[in-house]
Amino acid sequence: EGLAEMGPAWLTEALHAAGTLAKENWVTKVVIEKKIEITDGNNAAKFLFEVKYAKHTPDLHTHLFAKVCYPYSDVTASDRLSSSFYKQPMDFLELNTYRCLEGSLPVNTPKFYYGDISNETSNWILIIERVMFCEIDGIDKSRILAPFEVEGPYVKAKDWSMRGDSKEYYLLLVEQTARIAGAYKQGKVPWNYGEPPTEAMEYGVNPAQPTGEKTSACMAKMNQGLRFMSETAARLYPPYMKDS
């Protein structure tokens, strides 16, 4: 809704700032995709949209994909807290991977168009080229895919929906990850961010202050952990864990 309200003017300014749109070009129209809703995953809100440019050039995509942080309210409060408090700097590094390493990674990635994150509020946004999955309305294994069609998208932890043996997909993921690791070891992937910080304060976290999460939610997680240690995986822990 925010992108639709801010419209072409804001998106033009954003793409100019990112250097992904020439200064003499601009966005003339933004249309949010309403028929296809992306609800999988709990780290961010995701949506598709289409744009038109004043001057269309071969390097510009008209179908784009955006990820934005959830609002800290109502049903998404827990997801936003998880993203902003427990998982950072994950989003920061995802943005910088697209922004800085697009041309040096030895694997294909969607083209980066815009990304930004606030260290003060943890609000963030990422806009990239849309991968044109041919089965975004649902997987139909009886359908034979045409050459160069992109199968999927698949939802994590739902291996049964894959067209082939899930082992093939995981082996391919490991292979591509190994390519990245190998390129990094050879010095072919520029990385000047150093090692991830280890001090809580470096993430804007104050260990002496409450997280802001609801007491009931914290208790539910603690009870789940206690049940895991005293019942589900009791064999992995000392005997006193069952009684103490």
C-alpha positions as CSV (number, residue, x, y, z in Angstrom):
1,E,0.0,0.0,0.0
2,G,2.8,2.4,0.9
3,L,4.5,1.9,-2.5
4,A,1.3,2.4,-4.3
5,E,0.6,5.6,-2.4
6,M,4.1,7.0,-3.0
7,G,3.9,6.0,-6.6
8,P,6.2,6.7,-9.5
9,A,7.8,9.8,-8.0
10,W,9.2,8.0,-5.0
11,L,10.2,4.9,-7.0
12,T,12.0,7.1,-9.5
13,E,13.9,8.9,-6.7
14,A,14.8,5.5,-5.1
15,L,16.1,4.0,-8.3
16,H,18.1,7.1,-9.1
17,A,19.6,7.0,-5.6
18,A,20.6,3.3,-6.2
19,G,22.0,4.0,-9.6
20,T,19.8,1.4,-11.3
21,L,17.9,3.9,-13.3
22,A,19.5,6.6,-15.5
23,K,19.0,10.2,-14.4
24,E,17.4,11.1,-17.7
25,N,14.8,8.3,-17.2
26,W,11.9,7.9,-14.8
27,V,9.1,5.7,-13.7
28,T,5.7,6.6,-15.1
29,K,3.4,4.0,-13.6
30,V,3.4,1.5,-10.6
31,V,0.8,-1.3,-10.5
32,I,0.6,-3.6,-7.5
33,E,-0.2,-7.2,-8.3
34,K,-3.3,-8.0,-6.4
35,K,-4.3,-11.4,-7.8
36,I,-1.1,-13.2,-6.6
37,E,-0.5,-12.9,-2.8
38,I,2.8,-14.2,-1.4
39,T,2.1,-15.4,2.2
40,D,4.9,-17.9,2.7
41,G,7.7,-17.1,5.2
42,N,7.5,-15.1,8.4
43,N,10.5,-12.7,8.0
44,A,8.9,-10.1,5.7
45,A,6.0,-9.0,3.7
46,K,6.4,-9.8,0.0
47,F,4.6,-8.6,-3.1
48,L,4.9,-8.3,-6.8
49,F,4.4,-5.2,-8.9
50,E,4.8,-3.9,-12.4
51,V,6.3,-0.6,-13.6
52,K,6.5,1.4,-16.7
53,Y,9.4,3.7,-17.6
54,A,9.5,6.8,-19.7
55,K,12.3,5.2,-21.7
56,H,12.3,1.5,-21.7
57,T,15.8,0.0,-22.3
58,P,16.8,-3.7,-22.5
59,D,18.5,-3.6,-19.1
60,L,15.3,-2.6,-17.2
61,H,12.8,-5.1,-15.9
62,T,9.1,-4.2,-15.7
63,H,8.1,-7.0,-13.4
64,L,9.6,-6.5,-10.0
65,F,9.5,-8.1,-6.5
66,A,9.6,-6.3,-3.2
67,K,10.3,-7.4,0.4
68,V,9.5,-5.0,3.3
69,C,9.5,-5.4,7.0
70,Y,6.2,-6.3,8.8
71,P,4.6,-3.6,10.8
72,Y,4.9,-4.0,14.6
73,S,1.2,-4.4,15.1
74,D,-1.7,-6.8,15.3
75,V,-1.0,-10.3,13.9
76,T,2.5,-9.5,12.6
77,A,4.0,-8.1,15.8
78,S,5.7,-11.3,16.7
79,D,7.2,-11.7,13.2
80,R,8.5,-8.1,13.2
81,L,10.0,-8.6,16.6
82,S,11.7,-11.8,15.4
83,S,13.1,-10.0,12.4
84,S,14.2,-6.8,14.1
85,F,15.5,-8.2,17.4
86,Y,16.6,-11.8,16.9
87,K,17.7,-12.0,13.3
88,Q,19.7,-8.8,12.6
89,P,22.0,-8.1,10.8
90,M,20.5,-10.7,8.5
91,D,18.4,-8.2,6.5
92,F,21.3,-5.7,6.4
93,L,23.6,-8.4,4.9
94,E,20.9,-9.5,2.4
95,L,20.6,-6.0,1.1
96,N,24.3,-5.5,0.8
97,T,24.8,-8.9,-0.9
98,Y,22.4,-7.8,-3.7
99,R,23.8,-4.2,-3.7
100,C,27.5,-5.0,-3.6
101,L,28.1,-8.5,-4.9
102,E,25.7,-8.8,-7.8
103,G,28.5,-8.7,-10.4
104,S,31.0,-10.9,-8.5
105,L,29.0,-13.9,-7.3
106,P,29.6,-17.0,-9.4
107,V,25.9,-17.8,-9.4
108,N,22.9,-16.1,-11.0
109,T,20.9,-13.7,-8.8
110,P,17.9,-11.4,-9.6
111,K,18.9,-7.9,-10.6
112,F,19.1,-5.4,-7.7
113,Y,17.0,-2.3,-8.1
114,Y,16.8,-0.7,-4.6
115,G,17.4,-1.5,-1.0
116,D,17.7,0.4,2.3
117,I,17.6,-0.2,6.0
118,S,17.4,2.0,9.0
119,N,19.8,1.3,11.9
120,E,17.5,3.3,14.2
121,T,14.2,1.7,13.5
122,S,15.2,-1.5,11.6
123,N,12.7,-0.6,8.9
124,W,13.9,-1.9,5.5
125,I,12.9,-2.5,1.9
126,L,14.4,-4.6,-0.9
127,I,13.3,-4.3,-4.6
128,I,14.7,-6.8,-7.1
129,E,13.9,-8.3,-10.5
130,R,11.0,-10.7,-10.3
131,V,11.9,-14.3,-11.1
132,M,9.2,-15.5,-13.5
133,F,8.2,-18.7,-11.8
134,C,5.8,-20.5,-14.1
135,E,3.8,-22.2,-11.3
136,I,3.2,-19.3,-9.0
137,D,-0.5,-20.2,-9.0
138,G,0.2,-23.7,-7.8
139,I,2.3,-26.7,-8.7
140,D,0.9,-29.1,-11.3
141,K,3.2,-32.0,-11.6
142,S,1.2,-33.4,-14.6
143,R,2.2,-30.4,-16.7
144,I,5.3,-30.7,-18.8
145,L,7.4,-27.6,-18.5
146,A,8.6,-25.9,-21.7
147,P,12.3,-25.1,-22.2
148,F,13.6,-22.2,-20.1
149,E,10.5,-22.1,-17.9
150,V,11.4,-21.7,-14.2
151,E,9.7,-24.3,-12.1
152,G,8.2,-23.4,-8.7
153,P,8.3,-21.5,-6.5
154,Y,8.6,-24.1,-3.8
155,V,7.8,-23.5,-0.1
156,K,10.5,-24.4,2.4
157,A,9.9,-27.6,4.4
158,K,7.4,-28.9,1.8
159,D,9.7,-31.2,-0.2
160,W,6.7,-33.3,-1.4
161,S,5.7,-30.5,-3.7
162,M,8.9,-30.7,-5.7
163,R,8.8,-32.1,-9.2
164,G,11.8,-34.4,-8.7
165,D,13.7,-36.1,-5.9
166,S,14.3,-33.5,-3.2
167,K,17.9,-34.8,-2.9
168,E,18.6,-33.3,-6.4
169,Y,17.5,-29.9,-5.3
170,Y,19.6,-29.9,-2.1
171,L,22.7,-31.2,-3.9
172,L,22.3,-28.3,-6.3
173,L,22.0,-25.8,-3.4
174,V,25.1,-27.2,-1.8
175,E,27.0,-27.1,-5.2
176,Q,26.0,-23.4,-5.7
177,T,27.0,-22.5,-2.2
178,A,30.3,-24.2,-2.6
179,R,30.9,-22.1,-5.7
180,I,30.4,-19.0,-3.6
181,A,32.7,-20.3,-0.9
182,G,35.3,-21.2,-3.4
183,A,35.2,-17.8,-5.1
184,Y,35.5,-16.1,-1.7
185,K,38.5,-18.2,-0.7
186,Q,40.2,-17.3,-4.0
187,G,39.6,-13.6,-3.4
188,K,37.1,-13.2,-6.2
189,V,34.3,-12.0,-4.0
190,P,35.0,-8.6,-2.5
191,W,34.0,-8.5,1.1
192,N,35.0,-5.5,3.3
193,Y,32.5,-5.8,6.1
194,G,34.7,-7.8,8.4
195,E,33.5,-10.5,10.7
196,P,30.0,-10.3,12.2
197,P,29.9,-8.3,15.4
198,T,29.7,-10.3,18.6
199,E,28.7,-7.6,21.1
200,A,24.9,-7.2,21.7
201,M,25.3,-3.4,21.8
202,E,26.7,-3.4,18.3
203,Y,23.2,-4.5,17.1
204,G,21.4,-1.8,19.1
205,V,20.4,-4.3,21.7
206,N,20.5,-3.6,25.4
207,P,20.7,-6.8,27.4
208,A,19.6,-5.0,30.5
209,Q,16.3,-3.9,29.0
210,P,13.1,-6.0,28.2
211,T,12.5,-7.0,24.6
212,G,9.0,-5.7,24.5
213,E,7.6,-9.0,23.7
214,K,4.4,-10.1,25.5
215,T,4.9,-12.1,28.7
216,S,2.5,-14.8,27.5
217,A,4.6,-15.2,24.3
218,C,7.8,-15.5,26.3
219,M,6.3,-18.0,28.7
220,A,5.0,-20.1,25.7
221,K,8.6,-20.3,24.3
222,M,10.1,-21.2,27.6
223,N,7.6,-23.9,28.2
224,Q,8.2,-25.3,24.8
225,G,12.0,-25.4,25.5
226,L,11.4,-27.1,28.8
227,R,9.2,-29.8,27.3
228,F,11.9,-30.4,24.6
229,M,14.6,-30.9,27.2
230,S,12.5,-32.9,29.8
231,E,10.3,-34.9,27.4
232,T,11.0,-34.9,23.6
233,A,14.8,-35.1,23.8
234,A,15.2,-36.1,27.4
235,R,17.9,-38.7,26.5
236,L,20.2,-35.8,25.4
237,Y,20.1,-34.0,28.8
238,P,21.1,-34.9,32.3
239,P,18.4,-36.8,34.3
240,Y,17.8,-33.9,36.7
241,M,16.3,-32.0,33.8
242,K,13.1,-34.0,34.2
243,D,12.5,-33.0,37.8
244,S,14.2,-29.6,38.3
